[in-house]
Amino acid sequence: MKKVYTLLLALISLSAFSQETHLNYERYLIAGDEAPMIIKDYLNPAMVGMMNTASSGWYSTAETHKRFGFDISVNLMGAFVPDSDLDFDISKYNNITVDGGQEMMPTIFGTKAESPSITSLIYQPAKGSGMNAPNGIGLTKPVAPNAMIQAGLGIGWGTEIKFRYVPNSGKDGFKANTWGVAIQHDVFQYIPGNKAIPIHISVIGGYTKSKGTWTFNSDDNQWDGSNQYTDFEVQNYSFQLLASTNIPFINAYGGIGYNSSKSSYKMYGEYIIDDEVNTPETLMDPASADWESSGFTATAGVRLSIAFFKIFADYTWKEYNTVTAGIAFSFR
């Protein structure tokens, strides 16, 4: 099971493309007190993407398990990054210039082409002057991926509890873990004559939290120093009204609801900005920023039943539209 967790994290972690981009966002520390917001602009689609995928995959039917019924599923999710978040306007900042006067710079999901050189306006010509800005990963179709291993258990009274969990695992300098819990309750049972209508209606509320750590590669890092790493955190609350058909073999399902998410990054460690004119400046824990996102969502999907196995896929309309697909072993 540990190998399964590691494989899933390879799909979702920043390390999946770290060998290509090196994640050199620490270069933006030459912008001084503007660096935290520039780094936030660079990381924005990854963090917003994780906030949007965190609420996905909680259900593939509005039907709840009978008492002691259960399911175990593997869910893969992808949030589509809009073109508007593939780059950001660096000209709004005052402490940094770009060779050639270029105003738009790639975010982490932007172009993989070599970025122009950037120069600090607050540090004298130094090790950090004239270096290339971080580039993006250059995906043909920018998608922020995520993955979950999940289980559901019927406890009676038309109620089911769900759990998702991935232990702290990863590779290439990145490790992450995820856990979450949700409660789904059948409200159609309270409607007279419900057994004559081949549908299910329920409500669900869920919470998901993910934490990750990226440790900078000392051979590739722009700045001397020690103990250099970045912590990431994502939290999501979701509440939805669900409906699904109740016929053999294949069923449609969907939901409408509301999501609320927040996320953050914080860079830790010692970073020595090598100024060739003045005494090198040592920065400690130099950058952090927060994100918040909330809004209404709508989901539509289909599920195929083959004996105890369920194959499902759905599409959700929200800030970053998201697709989910998975397979479950389910016993009612």
Backbone as numpy.savetxt, mean C-alpha at the origin, in Angstrom:
# Nx Ny Nz CAx CAy CAz Cx Cy Cz
4.69 -22.46 5.36 3.87 -21.25 5.36 4.72 -20.00 5.36
5.88 -20.05 6.05 6.78 -18.90 6.08 7.24 -18.54 4.68
7.51 -19.56 3.83 7.92 -19.29 2.46 6.80 -18.62 1.68
5.55 -18.99 1.96 4.41 -18.35 1.29 4.36 -16.88 1.67
4.53 -16.58 2.97 4.52 -15.20 3.42 5.60 -14.39 2.70
6.82 -14.97 2.62 7.92 -14.26 1.99 7.64 -14.01 0.52
7.05 -14.98 -0.16 6.69 -14.80 -1.56 5.69 -13.69 -1.73
4.67 -13.65 -0.87 3.68 -12.58 -0.96 4.31 -11.22 -0.72
5.21 -11.14 0.24 5.85 -9.86 0.52 6.76 -9.43 -0.62
7.32 -10.39 -1.35 8.10 -10.03 -2.52 7.24 -9.31 -3.56
5.96 -9.67 -3.59 5.04 -9.02 -4.51 4.68 -7.62 -4.05
4.57 -7.42 -2.74 4.03 -6.16 -2.25 5.07 -5.17 -1.79
6.29 -5.61 -1.49 7.24 -4.73 -0.83 7.98 -3.84 -1.81
8.47 -2.73 -1.30 9.29 -1.85 -2.12 10.55 -2.57 -2.58
10.99 -3.58 -1.87 12.18 -4.30 -2.27 11.99 -5.04 -3.58
10.76 -5.24 -4.00 10.50 -5.93 -5.26 11.12 -5.19 -6.42
11.29 -3.86 -6.29 11.94 -3.11 -7.35 13.14 -2.31 -6.85
13.62 -2.60 -5.65 14.72 -1.83 -5.08 16.01 -1.99 -5.88
16.21 -3.15 -6.50 17.43 -3.35 -7.24 17.48 -2.47 -8.48
16.31 -2.00 -8.94 16.27 -1.16 -10.12 16.39 0.32 -9.76
15.72 0.76 -8.71 15.69 2.18 -8.38 16.63 2.54 -7.24
17.01 1.59 -6.43 17.82 1.80 -5.25 17.15 2.70 -4.21
15.97 3.23 -4.51 15.22 4.04 -3.56 16.08 5.15 -2.95
16.77 5.89 -3.81 17.71 6.91 -3.34 17.03 8.23 -2.99
15.89 8.16 -2.32 15.21 9.40 -1.97 15.95 10.18 -0.90
16.97 9.57 -0.25 17.76 10.31 0.73 18.55 11.43 0.07
18.70 11.40 -1.25 19.39 12.48 -1.96 18.67 13.82 -1.79
17.37 13.76 -1.58 16.61 15.00 -1.42 16.88 15.69 -0.07
17.71 15.09 0.78 18.05 15.76 2.04 18.84 17.04 1.80
19.40 17.23 0.61 20.09 18.48 0.31 19.13 19.67 0.29
17.82 19.40 0.34 16.84 20.49 0.35 16.58 21.02 1.75
17.30 20.54 2.75 17.16 21.07 4.10 15.77 20.85 4.67
15.16 21.93 5.19 13.87 21.78 5.85 12.73 21.50 4.89
12.99 21.58 3.58 11.97 21.21 2.59 12.04 19.73 2.21
13.09 19.05 2.65 13.29 17.65 2.28 12.13 16.74 2.67
11.55 16.87 3.89 10.46 15.94 4.24 9.30 15.98 3.26
8.92 17.16 2.77 7.78 17.25 1.86 8.16 16.80 0.45
9.40 17.04 0.03 9.83 16.55 -1.28 9.83 15.03 -1.29
10.35 14.42 -0.22 10.35 12.96 -0.12 8.92 12.44 -0.06
8.04 13.17 0.62 6.63 12.77 0.64 6.05 12.78 -0.77
6.35 13.81 -1.56 5.88 13.86 -2.94 6.40 12.66 -3.73
7.66 12.30 -3.51 8.26 11.18 -4.24 7.60 9.86 -3.87
7.35 9.63 -2.59 6.78 8.37 -2.13 5.26 8.30 -2.26
4.62 9.41 -2.58 3.16 9.53 -2.50 2.38 8.37 -3.14
2.62 8.00 -4.40 1.77 6.94 -4.97 1.92 5.59 -4.31
3.10 5.28 -3.75 3.28 4.01 -3.03 2.45 4.00 -1.76
2.48 5.12 -1.01 1.76 5.16 0.26 0.25 5.23 0.04
-0.19 6.05 -0.92 -1.62 6.13 -1.22 -2.11 4.78 -1.77
-1.30 4.15 -2.59 -1.66 2.83 -3.12 -1.86 1.81 -2.01
-0.95 1.80 -1.01 -1.10 0.86 0.10 -2.33 1.18 0.94
-2.66 2.47 1.09 -3.87 2.82 1.83 -5.11 2.31 1.12
-5.10 2.35 -0.21 -6.28 1.91 -0.96 -6.40 0.40 -1.02
-5.29 -0.32 -1.11 -5.38 -1.78 -1.16 -5.66 -2.38 0.22
-5.33 -1.64 1.29 -5.51 -2.18 2.64 -6.97 -2.49 2.96
-7.91 -1.79 2.31 -9.33 -2.02 2.58 -9.93 -3.08 1.67
-9.17 -3.58 0.71 -9.70 -4.53 -0.26 -9.54 -5.97 0.22
-10.29 -6.87 -0.41 -10.14 -8.29 -0.17 -10.83 -8.85 1.06
-11.62 -8.04 1.76 -12.26 -8.53 2.97 -13.39 -9.54 2.68
-13.96 -9.52 1.49 -15.11 -10.39 1.24 -15.18 -10.77 -0.23
-15.84 -11.88 -0.52 -16.17 -12.27 -1.88 -17.62 -12.76 -1.95
-18.36 -12.54 -0.87 -19.78 -12.85 -0.81 -20.39 -12.10 0.38
-21.69 -11.85 0.29 -22.40 -11.26 1.43 -22.89 -12.33 2.39
-22.77 -13.59 2.01 -23.19 -14.68 2.88 -22.17 -14.90 3.99
-22.64 -15.10 5.20 -21.74 -15.38 6.31 -21.71 -16.89 6.59
-20.63 -17.33 7.20 -20.50 -18.74 7.56 -21.50 -19.12 8.65
-21.94 -20.38 8.58 -22.67 -20.96 9.71 -21.68 -21.15 10.86
-22.21 -21.45 12.05 -21.34 -21.63 13.21 -20.26 -22.68 12.91
-19.02 -22.32 13.13 -17.83 -23.14 12.92 -17.50 -23.37 11.45
-18.27 -22.78 10.54 -17.84 -22.77 9.16 -16.62 -21.86 9.03
-15.78 -22.11 8.04 -14.56 -21.31 7.94 -14.07 -21.24 6.50
-13.18 -20.32 6.24 -12.49 -20.23 4.95 -11.08 -19.72 5.17
-10.19 -20.08 4.27 -8.82 -19.57 4.23 -8.57 -19.12 2.79
-8.10 -17.90 2.62 -7.94 -17.36 1.28 -6.61 -16.66 1.11
-6.18 -16.57 -0.14 -5.03 -15.76 -0.54 -5.55 -14.70 -1.50
-5.34 -13.44 -1.16 -5.86 -12.33 -1.94 -4.72 -11.49 -2.51
-4.81 -11.18 -3.77 -3.85 -10.28 -4.42 -4.61 -9.03 -4.87
-4.05 -7.87 -4.56 -4.70 -6.61 -4.90 -3.74 -5.69 -5.64
-4.29 -4.84 -6.47 -3.49 -3.83 -7.16 -4.26 -2.54 -7.31
-3.68 -1.43 -6.87 -4.30 -0.11 -6.99 -3.67 0.62 -8.18
-4.49 1.09 -9.09 -4.01 1.73 -10.31 -3.60 3.17 -10.01
-2.32 3.47 -10.24 -1.79 4.80 -9.98 -2.15 5.72 -11.14
-2.86 6.82 -10.90 -3.23 7.73 -11.99 -2.01 8.45 -12.56
-2.11 8.86 -13.82 -1.00 9.55 -14.48 -0.58 10.80 -13.71
-1.53 11.44 -13.05 -1.22 12.67 -12.33 -0.28 12.45 -11.15
-0.13 11.18 -10.70 0.75 10.88 -9.57 2.05 10.20 -10.00
2.36 10.25 -11.29 3.62 9.69 -11.77 4.77 10.69 -11.69
4.44 11.96 -11.48 5.48 12.97 -11.27 4.95 14.04 -10.33
5.83 14.92 -9.89 5.43 16.00 -8.98 6.18 17.27 -9.34
5.63 18.40 -8.94 6.17 19.70 -9.28 7.24 20.10 -8.26
8.49 20.04 -8.65 9.57 20.39 -7.74 9.85 21.89 -7.75
9.30 22.61 -8.72 9.57 24.05 -8.82 8.93 24.84 -7.68
8.02 24.23 -6.94 7.37 24.93 -5.83 8.28 25.02 -4.61
9.41 24.33 -4.65 10.35 24.36 -3.53 11.47 25.36 -3.81
12.02 25.94 -2.74 12.99 27.03 -2.88 14.43 26.63 -2.61
14.66 25.47 -2.02 16.01 25.11 -1.57 16.76 24.21 -2.53
16.21 23.98 -3.72 16.81 23.02 -4.63 16.55 23.46 -6.07
17.50 23.26 -6.95 17.33 23.56 -8.36 17.57 22.30 -9.19
17.03 22.29 -10.39 17.16 21.16 -11.30 17.84 21.64 -12.58
18.86 20.92 -13.02 19.55 21.29 -14.25 18.56 21.33 -15.41
18.68 22.38 -16.21 17.79 22.54 -17.35 16.46 23.16 -16.99
16.25 23.47 -15.71 15.02 24.12 -15.30 13.80 23.22 -15.33
13.99 21.90 -15.35 12.85 20.98 -15.38 12.01 21.15 -14.13
10.69 21.24 -14.29 9.79 21.48 -13.17 9.18 20.20 -12.61
8.94 19.20 -13.46 8.29 17.97 -13.02 9.33 16.87 -12.87
9.31 16.24 -11.68 10.25 15.15 -11.38 9.46 13.86 -11.13
10.06 12.70 -11.42 9.33 11.44 -11.26 9.10 11.09 -9.80
7.92 10.52 -9.52 7.69 9.89 -8.23 8.23 8.47 -8.29
8.05 7.72 -7.24 8.56 6.35 -7.19 7.92 5.48 -8.27
6.72 5.83 -8.75 6.08 5.09 -9.83 6.25 5.77 -11.18
7.13 6.78 -11.25 7.33 7.51 -12.49 8.30 6.82 -13.42
8.83 7.60 -14.37 9.71 7.06 -15.40 11.00 6.51 -14.82
11.50 5.48 -15.46 12.75 4.85 -15.05 13.96 5.52 -15.69
13.70 6.43 -16.63 14.80 7.12 -17.30 15.62 7.92 -16.29
16.89 8.10 -16.59 17.76 8.84 -15.68 17.24 10.25 -15.46
17.13 10.64 -14.20 16.62 11.95 -13.86 17.72 13.00 -13.98
17.35 14.27 -14.16 18.37 15.32 -14.26 19.06 15.55 -12.92
20.15 16.30 -12.96 20.90 16.60 -11.75 20.15 17.62 -10.90
20.33 17.51 -9.59 19.75 18.45 -8.66 20.88 19.08 -7.83
20.69 20.35 -7.47 21.71 21.07 -6.71 21.06 21.81 -5.55
21.71 21.74 -4.39 21.19 22.42 -3.21 21.50 23.91 -3.27
20.57 24.72 -2.80 20.78 26.16 -2.69 21.10 26.58 -1.25
21.18 25.59 -0.34 21.50 25.93 1.04 22.83 25.34 1.50
23.33 24.32 0.79 24.65 23.80 1.07 25.59 24.20 -0.05
26.86 24.44 0.27 27.84 24.82 -0.74 28.14 23.60 -1.62
28.78 23.85 -2.81 29.10 22.72 -3.69 29.74 21.59 -2.89
29.16 20.45 -2.99 29.54 19.37 -2.08 29.30 18.02 -2.75
29.47 16.99 -1.95 29.23 15.63 -2.42 27.82 15.50 -2.98
26.87 16.25 -2.42 25.48 16.13 -2.84 25.07 17.06 -3.96
26.00 17.82 -4.53 25.62 18.75 -5.59 25.86 18.11 -6.95
24.96 18.34 -7.86 25.10 17.83 -9.20 24.79 16.35 -9.35
24.24 15.72 -8.32 23.89 14.31 -8.42 22.51 14.18 -9.07
22.26 13.01 -9.63 20.96 12.78 -10.26 19.88 12.59 -9.22
18.70 13.14 -9.50 17.55 12.94 -8.63 17.09 11.48 -8.73
16.37 10.98 -7.73 15.84 9.62 -7.81 14.91 9.46 -9.01
15.02 8.32 -9.68 14.09 8.02 -10.76 12.97 7.13 -10.24
12.06 6.73 -11.13 10.96 5.85 -10.75 11.22 4.43 -11.21
10.21 3.57 -11.03 10.38 2.16 -11.40 9.95 1.89 -12.83
9.24 2.85 -13.44 8.96 2.78 -14.87 8.08 1.64 -15.31
7.06 1.28 -14.54 6.14 0.22 -14.97 5.31 0.67 -16.15
5.06 -0.25 -17.08 4.21 0.08 -18.23 2.81 0.45 -17.78
2.27 -0.30 -16.83 0.98 0.01 -16.22 1.22 0.18 -14.73
1.31 1.42 -14.24 1.65 1.63 -12.83 0.57 1.10 -11.90
0.91 0.10 -11.13 0.00 -0.52 -10.17 0.72 -0.70 -8.85
0.10 -0.25 -7.75 0.64 -0.47 -6.42 0.09 -1.79 -5.89
0.91 -2.83 -5.74 0.40 -4.16 -5.37 0.33 -4.38 -3.87
-0.46 -5.34 -3.47 -0.56 -5.77 -2.09 -1.03 -7.21 -2.07
-0.89 -7.88 -0.95 -1.31 -9.28 -0.84 -1.65 -9.59 0.60
-2.61 -10.47 0.80 -3.06 -10.84 2.14 -3.34 -12.34 2.21
-3.03 -12.93 3.34 -3.53 -14.25 3.70 -4.59 -14.04 4.76
-5.76 -14.63 4.56 -6.92 -14.27 5.37 -7.72 -15.51 5.76
-8.38 -15.43 6.90 -9.24 -16.53 7.36 -10.51 -15.95 7.94
-11.62 -16.69 7.77 -12.91 -16.30 8.34 -13.51 -17.45 9.12
-14.23 -17.13 10.20 -14.83 -18.15 11.05 -16.23 -17.73 11.45
-17.21 -18.61 11.21 -18.58 -18.36 11.65 -18.73 -18.61 13.14
-19.36 -17.68 13.83 -19.54 -17.84 15.28 -21.01 -17.95 15.66
-21.88 -18.04 14.66 -23.30 -18.13 14.91 -23.99 -16.79 14.86
-25.33 -16.81 14.93 -26.15 -15.60 14.89 -25.95 -14.78 13.62
-25.57 -15.46 12.53 -25.34 -14.77 11.27 -24.11 -13.89 11.29
-23.17 -14.22 12.15 -21.98 -13.38 12.32 -20.72 -14.17 12.02
-19.78 -13.50 11.38 -18.50 -14.09 11.02 -17.38 -13.13 11.39
-16.31 -13.65 11.95 -15.14 -12.83 12.21 -14.04 -13.22 11.22
-13.27 -12.23 10.79 -12.22 -12.45 9.79 -10.90 -11.92 10.33
-9.83 -12.61 9.94 -8.49 -12.21 10.36 -7.57 -12.22 9.14
-6.67 -11.27 9.10 -5.60 -11.30 8.11 -4.28 -11.04 8.83
-3.24 -11.76 8.41 -1.97 -11.66 9.12 -0.82 -12.09 8.22
0.22 -11.29 8.20 1.49 -11.65 7.56 2.59 -11.29 8.53
3.39 -12.25 8.99 4.44 -11.95 9.97 5.55 -11.11 9.34
6.42 -10.58 10.17 7.49 -9.71 9.70 8.45 -10.51 8.82
8.41 -10.24 7.53 9.20 -10.97 6.55 9.59 -10.03 5.44
10.54 -10.45 4.60 10.95 -9.64 3.47 12.33 -10.01 3.01
12.92 -9.14 2.18 14.25 -9.38 1.66 14.82 -8.08 1.12
16.14 -8.11 0.79 16.82 -6.98 0.16 16.64 -5.68 0.93
16.70 -5.74 2.24 16.64 -4.52 3.03 15.26 -4.07 3.43
14.22 -4.75 2.95 12.85 -4.36 3.31 12.16 -5.49 4.05
11.54 -5.17 5.18 10.73 -6.12 5.92 9.40 -5.46 6.28
8.33 -6.25 6.30 7.01 -5.71 6.59 6.14 -6.76 7.25
5.13 -6.29 7.95 4.13 -7.18 8.53 2.77 -6.53 8.44
1.74 -7.35 8.45 0.36 -6.87 8.33 -0.54 -7.70 9.24
-1.49 -7.04 9.85 -2.55 -7.77 10.55 -3.85 -6.98 10.41
-4.95 -7.68 10.54 -6.24 -7.01 10.46 -7.34 -7.89 11.01
-8.46 -7.27 11.34 -9.62 -8.00 11.86 -10.88 -7.34 11.32
-11.91 -8.14 11.06 -13.19 -7.63 10.57 -14.33 -8.47 11.13
-15.50 -7.87 11.17 -16.73 -8.55 11.59 -17.78 -8.34 10.50
-18.37 -9.43 10.06 -19.43 -9.39 9.05 -20.71 -9.97 9.65
-21.83 -9.30 9.43 -23.09 -9.74 10.03 -24.20 -9.75 8.98
-24.95 -10.83 8.96 -26.08 -11.01 8.03 -27.27 -10.19 8.50
-27.68 -9.20 7.71 -28.86 -8.40 8.07 -30.09 -8.85 7.30
-29.89 -9.68 6.27 -31.04 -10.17 5.48 -31.87 -11.15 6.29
-31.30 -11.76 7.31 -32.02 -12.73 8.13 -33.20 -12.09 8.87
-33.19 -10.78 9.01 -34.25 -10.10 9.75 -35.43 -9.71 8.85
-35.31 -9.97 7.55 -36.36 -9.62 6.61 -37.29 -10.82 6.42
-38.59 -10.68 6.68 -39.53 -11.80 6.51 -39.51 -12.33 5.07
-39.58 -13.64 4.92 -39.60 -14.26 3.60 -38.27 -14.26 2.89
-37.19 -14.04 3.63 -35.87 -13.93 2.98 -35.43 -15.22 2.29
-35.87 -16.37 2.79 -35.42 -17.63 2.21 -35.95 -17.86 0.80
-36.98 -17.14 0.43 -37.55 -17.29 -0.92 -36.82 -16.44 -1.95
-35.90 -15.60 -1.50 -35.19 -14.69 -2.42 -33.73 -15.11 -2.47
-33.20 -15.41 -3.66 -31.83 -15.96 -3.76 -30.74 -14.89 -3.67
-30.73 -14.16 -2.60 -29.68 -13.16 -2.37 -29.27 -13.18 -0.89
-28.13 -12.55 -0.61 -27.68 -12.32 0.76 -27.34 -10.84 0.90
-27.61 -10.30 2.07 -27.25 -8.92 2.38 -26.61 -8.90 3.76
-25.47 -8.22 3.87 -24.78 -8.16 5.16 -24.02 -6.84 5.27
-23.50 -6.60 6.45 -22.64 -5.45 6.68 -21.30 -5.95 7.21
-20.25 -5.18 6.95 -18.92 -5.56 7.40 -18.14 -4.33 7.82
-17.37 -4.46 8.88 -16.45 -3.43 9.31 -15.09 -4.05 9.56
-14.02 -3.42 9.04 -12.70 -4.01 9.17 -11.63 -3.00 9.49
-10.54 -3.49 10.07 -9.36 -2.67 10.38 -8.12 -3.42 9.93
-7.22 -2.72 9.23 -5.96 -3.30 8.76 -4.81 -2.38 9.11
-3.71 -2.96 9.57 -2.51 -2.18 9.87 -1.29 -2.88 9.27
-0.48 -2.13 8.55 0.77 -2.65 7.98 1.93 -1.76 8.43
3.05 -2.40 8.74 4.26 -1.67 9.10 5.43 -2.27 8.33
6.33 -1.40 7.87 7.49 -1.86 7.14 8.71 -1.03 7.46
9.88 -1.59 7.20 11.15 -0.90 7.41 12.05 -1.11 6.20
12.54 0.00 5.65 13.51 -0.05 4.55 14.85 0.40 5.09
15.87 -0.47 5.02 17.22 -0.15 5.47 18.06 0.22 4.27
18.66 1.40 4.29 19.45 1.87 3.16 20.69 1.02 2.98
21.02 0.75 1.73 22.22 0.00 1.37 23.43 0.91 1.55
24.32 0.55 2.47 25.47 1.42 2.77 26.38 1.62 1.57
26.43 0.66 0.64 27.29 0.80 -0.54 26.71 1.77 -1.56
25.41 1.98 -1.52 24.77 2.80 -2.53 24.25 4.12 -1.96
24.19 4.25 -0.65 23.64 5.44 -0.02 24.50 6.66 -0.34
23.84 7.78 -0.57 24.53 9.01 -0.93 25.34 9.59 0.22
24.89 9.38 1.46 25.47 10.08 2.60 26.14 9.11 3.57
27.30 9.57 4.10 27.91 8.83 5.20 27.02 8.97 6.43
27.24 8.10 7.41 26.43 8.14 8.62 26.26 6.74 9.17
25.23 6.55 9.97 25.02 5.25 10.59 23.54 5.02 10.88
23.18 3.74 10.98 21.82 3.33 11.38 20.74 4.01 10.54
20.90 3.98 9.23 20.01 4.71 8.32 18.90 3.79 7.81
17.66 4.13 8.16 16.52 3.34 7.71 15.27 4.21 7.74
14.20 3.72 7.12 12.91 4.41 7.09 11.82 3.46 7.53
10.98 3.92 8.44 9.80 3.17 8.86 8.57 3.67 8.12
7.71 2.74 7.70 6.45 3.06 7.04 5.31 2.44 7.84
4.17 3.11 7.86 3.00 2.56 8.54 1.74 2.96 7.80
0.81 2.02 7.68 -0.49 2.25 7.04 -1.58 1.69 7.93
-2.64 2.46 8.17 -3.81 1.99 8.91 -5.07 2.31 8.11
-6.01 1.37 8.13 -7.25 1.57 7.37 -8.45 1.05 8.15
-9.53 1.82 8.13 -10.84 1.41 8.63 -11.81 1.38 7.45
-12.60 0.33 7.34 -13.58 0.25 6.25 -14.91 -0.26 6.78
-15.99 0.30 6.24 -17.35 -0.08 6.61 -18.17 -0.19 5.33
-18.84 -1.35 5.12 -19.52 -1.56 3.85 -20.83 -2.33 4.03
-21.76 -2.03 3.13 -22.99 -2.79 2.98 -22.82 -3.69 1.77
-23.04 -5.01 1.96 -22.75 -5.99 0.93 -24.02 -6.67 0.43
-23.97 -7.12 -0.80 -25.05 -7.93 -1.38 -24.43 -8.93 -2.34
-25.01 -10.12 -2.42 -24.55 -11.12 -3.38 -25.70 -12.03 -3.75
-25.59 -12.64 -4.93 -26.59 -13.61 -5.35 -26.33 -14.94 -4.65
-27.33 -15.83 -4.68 -27.23 -17.12 -4.01 -27.74 -18.20 -4.95
-26.90 -18.52 -5.93 -27.23 -19.56 -6.90 -26.02 -20.49 -7.03
-26.20 -21.70 -7.57 -25.08 -22.63 -7.68 -24.00 -22.14 -8.65
-22.78 -22.53 -8.39 -21.64 -22.44 -9.28 -21.04 -21.03 -9.40
-21.83 -20.04 -9.80 -21.27 -18.72 -10.02 -22.20 -17.66 -9.43
-21.60 -16.67 -8.76 -22.39 -15.63 -8.12 -21.73 -14.27 -8.28
-22.59 -13.26 -8.32 -22.11 -11.88 -8.34 -22.19 -11.31 -6.92
-21.28 -10.40 -6.61 -21.30 -9.75 -5.30 -20.84 -8.31 -5.46
-21.16 -7.51 -4.47 -20.75 -6.12 -4.50 -20.97 -5.46 -3.16
-20.52 -4.22 -3.06 -20.67 -3.49 -1.82 -20.49 -2.00 -2.03
-21.08 -1.22 -1.15 -20.87 0.22 -1.10 -20.50 0.56 0.34
-19.63 1.55 0.50 -19.20 1.84 1.86 -18.31 3.05 1.95
-17.58 3.09 3.06 -16.75 4.25 3.37 -15.43 3.75 3.96
-14.32 4.33 3.48 -12.99 3.99 3.95 -12.32 5.20 4.57
-11.54 4.97 5.59 -10.71 6.01 6.19 -9.32 5.44 6.43
-8.29 6.11 5.90 -6.93 5.59 6.00 -5.97 6.69 6.41
-4.88 6.28 7.03 -3.77 7.19 7.28 -2.48 6.40 7.17
-1.41 7.10 6.79 -0.12 6.44 6.65 0.98 7.46 6.97
2.19 6.94 7.12 3.29 7.82 7.47 4.62 7.18 7.09
5.64 8.03 6.95 7.00 7.55 6.86 7.86 8.37 7.81
8.94 7.78 8.31 9.91 8.51 9.12 11.29 7.93 8.89
12.21 8.82 8.50 13.60 8.43 8.29 14.35 8.54 9.62
15.08 7.49 9.95 15.87 7.46 11.17 17.36 7.37 10.82
18.18 7.72 11.80 19.61 7.54 11.66 20.38 8.84 11.50
21.67 8.68 11.28 22.60 9.80 11.12 22.97 9.94 9.65
22.83 11.15 9.11 23.14 11.44 7.72 24.08 12.64 7.71
25.28 12.47 7.18 26.28 13.53 7.17 26.28 14.20 5.80
25.79 15.43 5.75 25.75 16.19 4.50 27.12 16.83 4.33
27.87 16.35 3.35 29.27 16.70 3.18 29.39 18.02 2.43
29.49 19.11 3.17 29.66 20.45 2.61 31.16 20.72 2.49
31.65 21.00 1.26 33.08 21.16 1.04 33.60 22.53 1.48
32.70 23.46 1.78 33.11 24.79 2.21 32.98 24.93 3.72
31.81 24.56 4.24 31.56 24.65 5.67 31.76 23.29 6.32
31.67 23.27 7.64 31.77 22.01 8.36 30.61 21.11 7.97
30.86 19.84 7.63 29.76 18.93 7.28 28.68 18.94 8.34
27.43 18.93 7.89 26.30 18.97 8.83 25.77 17.57 9.04
25.58 17.22 10.30 25.04 15.91 10.64 23.55 16.04 10.95
22.73 15.32 10.21 21.28 15.32 10.40 20.88 14.04 11.12
20.08 14.17 12.17 19.58 13.02 12.90 18.07 12.89 12.68
17.63 11.67 12.30 16.20 11.42 12.04 15.61 12.57 11.23
16.06 12.76 9.99 15.87 14.03 9.31 14.53 14.29 8.64
13.69 13.29 8.45 12.48 13.55 7.65 11.33 12.64 8.08
10.11 13.18 8.02 8.90 12.41 8.27 7.71 13.15 7.67
6.65 12.43 7.40 5.43 13.04 6.86 4.26 12.07 7.02
3.05 12.60 6.94 1.83 11.82 7.11 0.91 11.99 5.90
0.07 10.99 5.68 -0.99 11.05 4.68 -2.32 10.71 5.34
-3.41 11.24 4.80 -4.75 10.84 5.21 -5.63 10.73 3.97
-6.53 9.78 3.98 -7.42 9.57 2.84 -8.73 9.01 3.35
-9.84 9.50 2.82 -11.15 8.96 3.19 -12.12 9.22 2.06
-13.17 8.41 2.00 -14.17 8.60 0.97 -15.02 7.36 0.77
-16.03 7.52 -0.08 -16.95 6.43 -0.38 -16.38 5.52 -1.45
-16.77 4.25 -1.39 -16.29 3.25 -2.34 -17.46 2.42 -2.86
-17.23 1.80 -4.02 -18.21 0.87 -4.59 -17.45 -0.29 -5.22
-17.92 -1.52 -4.98 -17.24 -2.72 -5.45 -18.21 -3.61 -6.21
-17.73 -4.23 -7.30 -18.50 -5.22 -8.05 -17.58 -6.38 -8.39
-18.08 -7.62 -8.17 -17.24 -8.77 -8.44 -18.02 -10.01 -8.75
-17.28 -11.07 -9.05 -17.89 -12.36 -9.38 -17.08 -13.46 -8.71
-17.78 -14.54 -8.27 -17.11 -15.65 -7.61 -17.56 -16.97 -8.21
-16.59 -17.82 -8.50 -16.82 -19.14 -9.07 -16.60 -20.19 -8.00
-17.55 -21.12 -7.82 -17.46 -22.16 -6.80 -17.20 -23.51 -7.45
-16.13 -24.17 -7.01 -15.79 -25.51 -7.47 -15.56 -26.36 -6.23
-16.61 -27.11 -5.85 -16.57 -27.89 -4.59 -16.26 -26.94 -3.44
-15.21 -27.23 -2.67 -14.88 -26.39 -1.52 -14.02 -25.18 -1.89
-13.69 -25.02 -3.15 -12.81 -23.94 -3.56 -13.59 -22.81 -4.23
-13.18 -21.58 -3.96 -13.81 -20.40 -4.53 -12.74 -19.56 -5.22
-13.03 -19.18 -6.44 -12.15 -18.28 -7.19 -12.92 -16.99 -7.43
-12.32 -15.86 -7.09 -13.07 -14.61 -7.15 -12.22 -13.46 -7.66
-12.91 -12.44 -8.16 -12.25 -11.22 -8.62 -13.25 -10.08 -8.54
-12.74 -8.90 -8.20 -13.63 -7.73 -8.14 -12.87 -6.45 -8.46
-13.63 -5.40 -8.68 -13.09 -4.08 -9.00 -13.75 -3.06 -8.09
-12.93 -2.17 -7.50 -13.44 -1.18 -6.58 -13.12 0.22 -7.07
-14.13 1.08 -7.07 -13.97 2.48 -7.44 -13.70 3.29 -6.17
-12.53 3.94 -6.12 -12.17 4.79 -4.99 -11.04 5.71 -5.43
-10.30 6.30 -4.49 -9.26 7.27 -4.84 -8.29 6.70 -5.87
-7.74 5.52 -5.60 -7.02 4.73 -6.59 -7.89 3.50 -6.85
-8.51 3.42 -8.03 -9.33 2.25 -8.34 -8.49 0.98 -8.20
-9.12 -0.06 -7.63 -8.37 -1.24 -7.20 -9.01 -2.51 -7.70
-8.18 -3.45 -8.15 -8.65 -4.77 -8.56 -8.15 -5.78 -7.54
-9.00 -6.77 -7.21 -8.67 -7.83 -6.27 -8.99 -9.18 -6.91
-8.12 -10.15 -6.71 -8.37 -11.52 -7.17 -7.82 -12.48 -6.13
-8.46 -13.64 -6.03 -7.97 -14.58 -5.03 -8.61 -15.94 -5.15
-8.16 -16.84 -4.29 -8.70 -18.18 -4.22 -8.87 -18.55 -2.75
-9.95 -19.26 -2.44 -10.25 -19.60 -1.04 -10.67 -21.06 -0.95
-10.34 -21.66 0.18 -10.91 -22.94 0.58 -11.98 -22.61 1.61
-13.23 -23.01 1.34 -14.34 -22.59 2.19 -15.19 -23.79 2.57
-15.48 -23.88 3.86 -16.34 -24.95 4.36 -17.42 -24.31 5.22
-18.68 -24.48 4.80 -19.78 -23.84 5.50 -20.17 -24.60 6.74
